[in-house]
Each structure stands twice: as structure tokens, then as C-alpha cells.
Amino acid sequence: MGRVTERRRVVRIRDGVRSTRPDTLVAEEPLEIRLGGKPLAITMRTPGDDFALAVGFLVSEGVVSRAEDVANIAYCAGATQDGSNTYNVVDVQLAPGVPLPDITLERNVYTTSSCGLCGKASLDAVRTTTRWPIADTPPVRVAPELPAALPDRLRAAQRVFDRTGGLHAAGLFSPEGEPLDLREDVGRHNAVDKLIGRALLSGRLPLSQHVLLVSGRASFELAQKAVMAGIPVLAAVSAPSSLAVDLAAETGLTLVGFLRGDSMNVYAGEQRLDLRAGAMAGGPAR
């Protein structure tokens, strides 16, 4: 798997018996994203799909919305003092006429695999900068039992997780539950950016007929990325944050959390789920 995984020696203790063995770990390395040669952001990520990660990040930031907005993407040679290429610096050149954002020392950001971009824009800024308001997209109806079935489908496709146990995943599904794309990364926000970036580079934005599933929780930044890509339904294995729920309610995003077997909590946008009488009958949400 190349740079996606690495081997390390571990001391294993089982039933009081000590042994040593090699273990397979998920790789984590920094990626610096440059825009027109100027540093824009640094994220800790699992190497792979770096170009998609970079342009997906730019979609989330409202910089690009079409493949034609990107003139070129390249790894920067001479990224180290000795001139060698670490493949940890990516430079994106925008097409002529695409405005550059204001890149200042105050604007430069550092993102981590756990928390994503710090100091995100306000709810109002996300609502006003998205190119594809979700409320304006064709209606999407999802069977209420579908979100509960998606975590098993996502898990079945996680090849690197099977070897390491240390990766988040994000998957795109059709409204009927067909898996369309899946990306893994040490950071869940990176996995989503890789999905969105791949969609942009193949001319598939907006993703207005898709369901996005993320492993773990649904933070504000993940809801933001869904909205910026025009995704109408975001489902999460775990809980959303309060700000993610606020953003979903503001923008019309359907937000589902706590997918556990046949149960779930719908925090916003329940109109996209077929919740007619008798469907998904059960006890109170937990």
C-alpha cells in the first residue's frame, strides 16, 4: 500500500504473556496546500489522493466550483533544503479569471487530523457563499431504513482499515444506497475533501443526488463541506455537534446521526426521509 501504511515494532501482551511483533499502522504526514505558489493551509493526512484533497479543500472554502477553475496541480519540487521532493507540498494554480482569495498571515490556517480547520466562517458566511443552495436542488427522497444500512456498506469497503484499524472513512451513496465512492484518511475531514475533490476533477459537482456518510461524529466542518458541495443528506455513525445541527437547519441539509442498527436520530431536514405513518416505528431517540 506504499505510503498509506507503515510497519512498526510493538510489544504485545496477551493473557500476561509478552511478545514482540511488527504492526501495520496508518501513515500520517503533513500536506501543505499552496495556492498560486503561496502557502494556504497545512493538514495532517494519510498520503494518497493529495490532488483531490487539495481541490476538495478549495471547494469547501468557496474558491473553486468547477474543474475548469483549476489550471494545474503539482507536487512542489525542492520541498526540502536538500532539494528532494517529499510529496508533501501541493501547489494549485487557478485558471485565468478565477479570483484568488485573500491570503494573509491571518488567513493562513493549520488543520489537524482530529479537529480540521480552526476558526471557521460563521453560519451566515457558509449560507451565502455556497454555489449550490441545497434548498434549490431537485428533491431527494430517501427510504428511512437506508441510512441505517450504510455503515455496514461503508465498513465492508474499508480496505486499509482492515489492516490498521486507524482510519476514518467517508462514502458517497446514491439515494437508493448504491456505493459510488469511498475514501479513507486519518482525518475524517480529509476523507470528505478527497471525495469532493474527485467529484470536482471529474466534473460531477454539485453532488445534489447523493448521500454522504462519515464514520464517527458530524462536526460543523463536515456539514459545511456537504453544503458547499451541494450534498443534500449527511449521515454520521456518531453524534453531530450543536453547530452542525444549526448549519443543517439554516441551509436545508438533512442531518442524521447515531446510526445504530435500525435506529437513528434525524436532527434536520426530515422532509427527505419517507417518515409516513408506520415507517420506522419505535421508541424514543437515544
N, C-alpha and C positions, 0 to 999 in steps of 0.2 A: 504494500500500500504506500510505499515511498515515504514522504514526509508526513503523511497523515498519522502514522503511529510510530512509536519508538519503543525500544526494549530497555528495561532497567532491572537490576538485581534487587530482589526483595527477600526479606526474611519472613517465612510463612510459619505460623503457629496454628496447629490444629490438634485439639484434644491434648494440649500440653506438650506436643511433640514439635520440635523446632527443625526447620529445614530451609535451605536456600534454593531459589529458583529464579529464572528470568520471568518478567511480567511484561505484557504489552500495554502500553499507555497511549492515550490520545496525545498527539503533539499540540503544543500551544506556542505560537510565535507571534511577535508583533507585526502588524501590517500598517505601514504609513501610506495614507492616501494623499496624493498630491493632485492639485487641480491647476493645469497650466504651468506646471513646474513649481508651484508654491504649496508648502505643506498645509493640509486642511484638517486631517484627523489621524489618529493612531488608534487601532483596535487590536486587542489580543484575540487571535483567531486560530482555527485549525487550517493549515495550508491546504489550498485547493479551491478552485472556482474564484480565485482572487479578483479577476477582472469583473465577474458578475457581482461579487461582494462590493467592489468599489462603485460600480454604477448603480447598484441597488441602494447603497447608502445615499447616492446623489438624488435618486428618485425620492427617497424618504425626506430629504432636505429640500425638495422642491426645485432642484437645479435643472434636472432633465426629465423629460417625459416620453421621448421617442428615441429609437435607435439612431435616427438622423441627427440628433443633438450631440452625438459623440463622434468626434473626428478620428480619434485614435486612443488606444490604451496600450501601455507598455510597461514592463518592468524597467526600473531605472538602473542602468549600468553604473558601476563605480559607487555603489551604495555604502561601501566601507572605505576606510582610509587607505587600504592597500589596493583599492580599485576593483575588488572582486564583487560579484553580484550575489546578494543574499536572497534575492527573490522575495524580499520583504518590503519593497517600496514600489508602489504602482502610481504611475502618472496618467491622468486622464486629460486629454486635450478636447475641448469643446469645439463644435463646428462653428464656422463664421456666423456671426449674428446672434449666437446664444449668449446671453449676458452672464458674466462672471458674478458670483456672489461677492459680498464684501468680506474679503479675507484679511482679518486683522489679528493682532496678538490676542485681543479679547475674544475674537470669534474662534480661534483655533481651539480644538477640543481634543480631549483624551477619553477614549472609551475603553471599558474593560469587558471581559467575557461575562461578568456577572451583572453589572448594572447598566451597561450600554451608555448612551450619550447622556452626560450630565448637563443640567441647566437647559432642558428642552424648552422649545417655544410654548407659549400658552395655548389653551384650548382654542381661543379665538384665532390665533395665527394658523393653526392646523386647518381649521374650518375654512378660512379664507384663502389659503394657498393651494389646497388640493386642486388638481386639474380635472378631476372626475368626481364631482359630488355624488355620494352614494345614493342620495335621495332621487337623483335624476337618472339613475341607471334602470334598465329593464327589470321588472320584478323577478325575484328569485324565490322559489318555494322549496323548502327542504323538509323532508319527512322527519318527524320528531325523533324517530328511532335512529336516524342516520348518524348524528354526531356521536352517539354512544358507541357506535360500531367503528368509528375512525381510529381511536387509539390503538386497537389491535392491528389494524391495517398499517398504521404508521410504524409500529414496533416491528412487524414482520419484515419491513423493508430496510431496517437499520443494519446494514452490513458491518459498519465499523463499531457500532455499539456492542454487537455480539462479541467482538474481540477485546474491547476495552471497558465497557460499562461506564464510560465517562463522557458521553456526548449528548447534547440536546439535538432535537430534530424538528424540522418544520416541513409540512407537506401540503401540497395543493391538491384538492379533490374537485371533481365535478359535483353538481347538485345531487346527482344520483349516487355519489360515493366512489366513483372511479378514481383511483390514484393517478395523478397526472405528472407530478414531480415531487422529489424529496431531496432535501439537503441536510447534512449533519454538520455540526460545528460545536466547539467547546462553549460558544456563546449562542444562546437562542436567538438573539437579535441578529447575529451574523448569518445564521441559517436562513432567517427570513429575508435578509438583504440578498443572499445568494439566489433565492427563489425569484425575487422581484427583479434582480439584475439579469438573470437568464431570460425572464419574460421580456424585459425591455430589449435585450440584444436580439431576440428572435421576433420582435415586432408584435408581441402579444398583449401589451398594455392598452387599455386597462383590463384588469382581471375581474371584470364585472359579473362573470358567470362562474365564480369559483368559491370554494370554501377553504379557508386557511386553518390548519390545525397546528398547534405548537405544543411541544412537551413542556411540562412544568406550568408555571403561572403565566398570566397575561398582564404584563405591565403596560403603563401608559405608552411607552415607546413602541411596543408591538402593536397596540391599537392604532397608533399614529401611522406606522408603516402600512398596515392594512388599508387605512383610509387613503393614504397618499397613492396607493396602487389601485384604488378603486375596488377593493375586495369587499363584498357586502357582508360576509359571515366570517367571524373569527371564533374558533373554538379552542379551549385550553383544557389540558388534563387537570390542572390545579386551579387556584383562585385567581381572580383578577384583582387589581388594585382599585381603590376608590376613584382615582383619576382616570383610569382606563374606562370605568363604567360611565363617568361623566362625559368623556370624549365620545363614547359609543352613543350615548343618549343625544349629545349635541349634533352628531353627524349622521345618525340613522344606521349606524353599524349594528348588526346583530352580534351580540357577545354572549357566548356560552362558556360556562366554567364548571369545574368539579365533575368532569366526566367519569363516572364510576359505574361500571356495568351498564344497567339500563336507566340510571338516574343521572340528572344534570341540573344545573341552575341556569336559567336564562336571565341575564341581567339587563339586556336592552334589545330592542328590535325583534320582539317575539312575533311580530306580524309575518316574518318569513318562515316561521315554523307552523306546520299544519296542526294546530292545537284544538281541533274540534272536540266536541264532547265525546268522551270515551278514549281519546288518544292520550297515551302516556299517563293514564290514571295511576295514582299512587299517593303516598304520604307526603308530608311537608318536606321542603328542601332542607338539606343538612349542610 
